[in-house]
Amino acid sequence: MLVQDLRTPALVVDAGAFERNRTTMSAALPGDRLRPHVKAFKSTALARELATAGHRGFCGATLRELHGLVDAGLGDDLLLANETVDEAHLREVVASGGRITIAVDSEETIEVAARAGVREVLIDVNVGMPRCGCRPENAGRLADRARQAGLEVRGVMGYEGHLMTADLTSKAELVAASMELLQQAHAEVGGDIVSGGGTGTYAINRWCTEIQAGSYLLMDTHYGASEVPFEQALHLLTTVVSVDRAGGWAVADGGLKALGMDHGDPSIDDAKVWFCSDEHTTFGPADGAPLPHVGDRVRIVPAHVDPTVAYHEQLHVVSGDEVVDVWPVDLRGW
């Protein structure tokens, strides 16, 4: 199949850019120094590409992601990097046969894990992002409670997500401060693992034993503005369905239902996006650029890769004008 034959809107992955991104990160974080986060791409076919590169341990945001990885034969060492109180679903995932570790940050989540048959946990520590995670001073107590419940505590987890795209002049200092909190907790908790980090901090986070990066493979405008050494590999392929030459705008057939918008508008080369509506993106040409014609193909760069991928069923891997592979987005849902 040729790219021009794809029905739009469709997600396309540039094979060369993807491979360069994978190689760059694998060189920086070889083997189990990287625990790829599947929430960014939600595809076992893509995860298998990473396993081939030596990254056999994965983390996920949902139980659905972990269950799918086990079913795909990629369950060697999986981390649910989120709290859950869905005991029935957790029990199903544990029974599926993979090695499952989950994050816990309270007595309630510890009790759910123990009842569901989980054997291993990480104590999730709040290192500055107001989301999940216990206070650092409570980590030791929770580790003791987990061991009393029969769980093995493998270590700690702390996600400095609020710093992924921080200003470069202060990022290193801010990450160090967050990781100091995690190190304090780790001293009380014990274990071999200090898990955290992501695409935006992987190069400067020297405290974590494993980095939970995922967006680097496909990229988006949010991370693209943070000077990380990764290329934009993912685009939403669209078709121009309307042009108003007097008004100076064109309309492509992909909008809010095909693009994650929480990080702002997407972008188009040589154009300015005016706004996105349910099924459309309205845009005007940049200075000096011509308006496209009805039927022309336009590639849109998403602002946030994770929710964008979750809207779609397939990733079309392309090399030049040819579709060379199709990766099902088979880890969607919860």
N, C-alpha and C positions, 0 to 999 in steps of 0.2 A: 504494500500500500504506500502511496505517496502522501505527503503532508497535505497537499491540496485536496485530497479525497476525504479527509477527516470531516465528520460532522461537527459543527461548532455550536456552542463553545466547547472546547476540549483542552485538557491540560497536556502540554508537550514538555518533554525533558530533553535538553540538548545532551547527547551521549558524551561528547567530548568534554563539555564543562563539568558534567557530573563526575566523570572519571578523574579529572584534574582535582576537583574538590575532594574526592575520596582519597586520592593519593597524598594530597597536601596534609590532610588531617591525620592519616595513618602514619606519615613520617613524623609528625609532631607528637602523636599519642599512639604508639604501637600497641597491639594486643589488648590486654585487659586494662591498660591505662585509659582506654576509651570505652565507656558503656553507652552505645548509641541510643538515643531517645526516639522510639518509634512513633511518638505522638506527632512528630513533624511530618511524617510521610505515610504512615498507616498502611504499609504494604509489606507482606512477607517476602515477595519477590525482591524488593529492594533490600530488605534486611538480609536476605541470602547473599546479596552482593557484598555486604559488609562482613558477613561471616567468612566468606571466601578470602577476604583481606585480613583475617585473623582476629576479628572482633566477635567473639562468640557469646559474650554477655550483653544483654539488652535491658533497658528499662522502658517502662510504659506508664501512661497516665490512667489507663482504664483496665479493668479486669478483662474486658473483651480483647484488648491488645495482647495481654499475656496469654489468654487461652488460645488465641489464633497462632501465636508464636510456637506454643507447645505443639499444637496440631500440625504445624509445618515442620516439625523436627528441629526447632530452634530454641528449645527449652533448657539448654545446659545450665544457665544461671540468669534468672529473670528477677528484676526488681520492680515492684509496684511503687513508684515514686510519689504515691499519694496515700492518704488515709482512706479507709473504707469501713463502713459498718454493715455492709451487705453480706451477712454471714453465709447465706445460702449460696450466693454466686461465688464467694471466695472459696467455699468448700468444694464447689465444682471444679474450680481452677486448680486447687491443690490436688484433687483426685485425678487430674488429667495427666499427671506423671512428670511434670517438669520440676526443676529446683526453683522454688518460689520464695522470695524474700519480700516482705512488705514494710513500708514505713509506718511507724506508730508515733503518736505524740501525746497520748493520754491513757489513763487506765482503761477507759471504755474501748479504745481501739486495740489495746493489748488483749483484753478479754475476748473480743470478737476474733482476733487472730488465733488465740489458743483454742477456742471452741471449734473453729473451722478446720483445725488440723495443721495450721501453719507451724513450721519448725524454726524459721529464722526471721529475724527482724532487724531493722535499723531504727535507731532513735532519731526522729526528725526534729531538727532544732531550728528555731526562728533566728536567722542571722541578719534581720533587718527588713525583710519584705513582709508586709502585714498580710500574711496568708496562713498556711499551716505551719506547724512546728511548735515545740514546747519552748519555754524560756530556757536559756542555757543552764541556769542554776537548778532546773528541775530534771535535767537529763539523767543524772546519776540515779536519782530516786526511781525514775521510770525504768531504767535499765535493770535495777534490782527487782522491780515488780515484774518485769518480763521474765526474768530468770526464775522467779518464784512460780510463775505460771507455766514453767517448763519450756520456755523458748530460748533459743540461742541468740544472743545479741552479737551481730557481726560487726557493729560499729555505729557510726553516726552519718546523718545526711543533713546538709544545709544548702539551700538554694539561694544564691545571691541574684535572683532574677531582676531585682530593681536596679542592678548595676550593669546589665548586659550592654546597654547602649549609652552608658554614662560618658561624660566628657573625658577625653583621653588625658587631659592634664591632671585630673583627680582620680581616674578610675583605679589605678594601681593602689593608691593609698586607701580608697574606700573598700576595695576587695580585701586588702590586708586586714582592715578593721573587722569586716564581716567574718573572715576566716579565723581571726583571733577568738571570736566567740565560739566558733565551731571547734577549735582546738581545745578551748577550755572545757567544753562539754565532752569531747573525746577523752580527755584525761580522766574524767569521772566515769565514763561509760566503758571504755576499753574496746577491744575488738580490732580487727585488721583493716577495716574499711572506713575511709573518710570520703563520702560521695557528695558531689555537687558540681557546680560550674555549668557552662554551656558554651554555645558558639561565640558569644560576646566576650567571654573571660577566659577561654581555654588557654590562651597564650601566657597569661599572667597569674593564673591560679596554680600556685606551686604547692599548695597545702593539701589539696584533695588527692587521694590515691587513685581515684577514677573520676573522669569528667563526663557529665551527662549531656553531650551535645548531639543535636540532630538537624537543626535548620541549615547547617553549613552545606549539606549535600545539595539542596535545591535552591535555597536563598530567597530573599524578598527585599523590598526596598528598605524596610526597617533595619535589618542587619546590614544591608548594602551601604548604608550611610555611616556605619561605625568603623570603617577602615579595616575590616577583617580580610584576609587574603583569599577570599572565595568568590567565584564567579556566579552570576545569575544563570542558573540552569533551568529553572521552571518558568514557563509562560502560559498564559491563557490565550489560546488561539481563538480568534473571533473573526466574524465576517461583517463587513460594512453593509448595513441593510437600508440606510437612508443618508442622503447628503443634502444639505441646504447651502448652496454656493453663495447665495445672497447674504445669508446670515453668517456664513463662515464656519459651519460645524458639520460633523459627521456623527453617525450613530452606529456602534458595533453591537452585536447580538449576545453580549455577556455582561451581567451587572451584579446586583447585590446577591442574587441566588447562586452566583458562581465564584464570588471573590470574598475573602475575609476582609472586613472593612474596619475592624477595631483599631487598626494602626493608621487609618486615614485612607485617602484615595489611592488607587493604583497609579501606575505611570505608563506612558507610551512614548517610545523614542520619537523625537522630532514632533512632538505634539503636547498639548496641555489638556489634561482631563478636566472637563467642566464639572461633571457630576455623574454619579451612578444611580440608576433606578433599578427596579426589580430585574428586568431582563436586558437592560441596555446600559452602555457607557457612552456618554456624549462627550465629544472632544473636538478641539480645534487645532489646526496646524501651528507649529512653532513659526517664528518669524522667517519668512521666505520659503517655507515648505508648502508644497501644493496640497490641496484637499484630495483625499482618496476618491475612488469611484465606487459606486454600489457594486458589491461582489468582491471587492479587494479583501485580502486577508490582513488582519492586524494582530500583532502580538502584544498582549497587555502583561505588565509585570505586577504581580500581586504585592500588596503592602505587608501581608502576614501569611506566611506559607501554611501554617498548621490548619487553621479553619478553611483556607482555600482548598487544600487537598481533601478535607473531610466532606466537601460538597460534591465530590466527583467519584465515579466508580472505577476509573482507569487513569493511568499515567502512560502516555504514548512516548516512547523513547525514540528520538529522531536523530538522524545523522544527515545533514544537508537537507535534501528534499525527500528523503526516504524514512518511513517508519520502520525501525529495525527490531522493535520489541514492544510488548504491551505488558505493563505491570498492573495487575488488579489492585485496587485500593480496598483490600479485603479485611482491614482492621477497623473499619468505621463503627460507630455506635458504642454502646456501653455494656 
